[in-house]
Amino acid sequence: MPSDDRELWTEGELCCWMVSCCSGAELQLRRGDDIVLRELYPTKSDLYERARMLRDEHHIGIRK
């Protein structure tokens, strides 16, 4: 089964990624090439909620 890797938001060098597979989803907060935060979630909806919280904490708007 292919993974579903997706950038959720980015601001400068800081970006938030979802990396998923059959066992759940992993949220990664990256600064450049370094992963500064890694959290595992049983569902994508839980991960999306946490990504929104992080975005709000860092006062970041989503770029498209």
Residue, then its C-alpha position, 0 to 999 in steps of 0.5 A: m500500500p503506498s504512503d500518503d505523504r502530504e505537506l499541510w502548511t509551510e512558513g519559511e523553513l518551518c513546515c508541517w507534514m503528514v506521513s501515513c500508512c496502514s498503521g495510522a498517521e505521523l505528523q512531522l514538524r520540520r525545520g529545513d531538513d531536520i524533524v523537530l517534532r514527530e507525533l503518531y495519531p490513529t486517524k488522519s482527522d486527529l492529525y489534521e486537528r493537531a496540525r491546525m493547533l500547531r499552525d495557530e500556535h505559530h500564527i501561521g496562515i496556510r499557503k496554497 
